[in-house]
Amino acid sequence: LDFVLELAPNGDLSDLVRKYGSLRLPSVRWYTAQIVDAILWMHSKGIVHRDMKPENVLLDADLRVRLTDFGSAYIAQNLDLCE
């Protein structure tokens, strides 16, 4: 059994906020748009994360968002997220 992960050398979103303090509006828009896009994609596949927080938003080498920690995720049958 092998377990492969993508490298996120820039840590997580909470590290970024701790390092720079409050983020400027263009940065907030950049990260928010990526997070919303990722959540919409997951919902289209019938997955609800259920543990979104800055520590679960990793940043790759290009500072793009990678969501992690799906331990409490809900996987819907027939893509029905309402159950």
C-alpha positions in Angstrom: 0.0 0.0 0.0 1.4 3.4 -1.0 0.2 6.8 0.0 1.2 9.7 -2.2 0.6 13.4 -1.4 1.3 16.5 -3.4 3.9 18.8 -1.9 2.6 22.0 -0.3 5.8 23.9 0.4 4.1 27.2 1.4 2.3 25.7 4.4 -1.3 26.4 5.0 -3.5 29.5 5.0 -3.2 30.0 8.8 0.6 30.1 8.4 0.3 32.8 5.8 -2.0 34.9 8.0 0.3 34.5 11.0 3.3 35.5 8.9 1.9 38.6 7.2 -1.1 39.5 9.4 -4.2 40.6 7.7 -4.2 39.9 4.0 -4.8 42.7 1.5 -8.1 42.6 -0.5 -6.6 41.3 -3.8 -5.0 38.4 -1.8 -8.3 37.6 -0.1 -10.1 37.6 -3.4 -7.5 35.3 -4.9 -7.7 32.7 -2.1 -11.5 33.0 -1.7 -12.1 32.4 -5.4 -10.0 29.3 -5.4 -11.6 27.9 -2.2 -15.1 28.6 -3.6 -14.2 27.0 -6.9 -12.8 23.9 -5.1 -15.9 23.6 -2.9 -18.3 23.9 -5.9 -16.4 21.2 -7.7 -16.5 18.9 -4.7 -20.3 19.5 -4.3 -20.8 18.7 -8.0 -19.2 15.3 -7.2 -21.4 14.8 -4.2 -18.8 15.5 -1.5 -19.2 17.9 1.4 -16.0 18.7 3.3 -17.5 19.6 6.7 -14.2 20.8 8.3 -13.2 23.9 6.4 -10.7 26.1 8.3 -7.5 27.8 7.4 -5.4 24.9 8.6 -7.0 22.7 5.9 -6.2 25.0 3.1 -2.7 24.1 1.9 -0.7 26.3 -0.5 1.4 24.8 -3.3 4.6 26.2 -4.8 2.6 28.7 -6.8 0.4 29.7 -3.8 -2.5 27.9 -5.3 -5.1 26.3 -2.9 -5.1 22.6 -2.1 -7.9 21.4 0.3 -7.0 18.7 2.7 -8.4 16.7 5.7 -11.4 14.9 4.3 -11.7 12.7 7.4 -15.2 14.0 8.3 -16.4 14.5 4.7 -19.8 13.4 3.7 -20.1 11.5 0.4 -23.6 11.7 -0.9 -25.4 8.9 -2.7 -26.8 10.0 -6.1 -25.1 13.4 -5.6 -27.9 14.4 -3.2 -26.3 16.8 -0.7 -29.5 17.5 1.2 -29.7 14.2 3.2 
